[in-house]
Amino acid sequence: MSEAAGLRQRRPLRPHVVTDNGQNPEAKDGSSFSSRVFRVTFLMLAVSFTVPLLGAMMLLDSPIDPQPLSFKEPPLLLGVLQPNTKLRQAERLFENQLIGPESIANIGDVMFTGTADGRIIKFENGEVDTIAQFGLGPCKTRDDEPTCGRPLGIRVGPNRTLFVADAYKGLFEVNPWKREVKLLLSSDTPIEGRKMSFVNDLTITRDGRKIYFTDSSSKWQRRDYLFLFMEGTDDGRLLEYDTETKQVKVLLDQLRFPNGVQLSPAEDFILVAETTMARIRRCV
């Protein structure tokens, strides 16, 4: 084969055009195409997720109706409010033997508390013993609470019996030695035309006649406490129960998530913690 014939059979080289930025036009066009595909794909995915979400938001009602809240300037953490680390020195007792213990009361060296599975527990001589349960089991999840009960506040009365506030059941008196349970006030009893949905804490007079207790809400139950907190509902109350007359009186109304309550040593005023407002109210 002659040199001329060999040259004719060779594949001619394509011209290579160099642009200002040094890129090959074909590479640039391919990159632009890929970018367009990515943008279109991303847009389609965004629409496919956003449209159903917006539809669900329009069709489904929110379980809460948030109320406006305003807070005053908090006090300086000085004096008795000075932060401390005393709780770091606490000793853990009966670890992994209890589920959600709430209030603690003691009679001598014997301690008592209520747990998340609806029981009243006694601690004596290093032993854990169940002395009462206001509801029925099994108590495995938070949704079981209305049936199982959820004892919260617990105090010792003058006769060495326990007064207990159950979030769903009401007020009880428990004889821990005889394991006897007495219902004092049922949550099904309306107070001034409103039900008690979240009985919380209690404190009692030295003679045991008056019980002051909080009902955190007439709308939300204890298992819905996050809704109560987020909504800022102002339907909580501080109430007084007379163990002799069986009468109930409303002392404070329109409280936002009232929780802990404490009678003063002289029994001349009551303090109640208003959780949502991060404050303590005083009732004389």
Salt bridges, closest charged atoms under 4 A:
GLU26 OE2 - ARG14 NH2 3.73
GLU95 OE2 - ARG92 NH1 3.88
ASP117 OD2 - ARG119 NE 3.13
GLU124 OE1 - LYS122 NZ 3.31
ASP129 OD2 - ARG179 NH2 2.39
ASP143 OD1 - ARG223 NH1 3.83
GLU145 OE2 - ARG222 NH2 2.72
ASP201 OD2 - ARG155 NH2 3.95
ASP215 OD2 - ARG237 NH2 3.80
GLU231 OE2 - LYS219 NZ 2.84
GLU240 OE2 - LYS210 NZ 3.60
GLU240 OE2 - LYS249 NZ 3.95
ASP242 OD2 - ARG209 NE 3.03
GLU244 OE1 - ARG209 NH1 3.48
ASP253 OD2 - ARG194 NH1 3.16
GLU267 OE2 - ARG206 NH1 3.70
GLU274 OE1 - ARG279 NE 2.71
GLU274 OE1 - ARG281 NH1 3.20
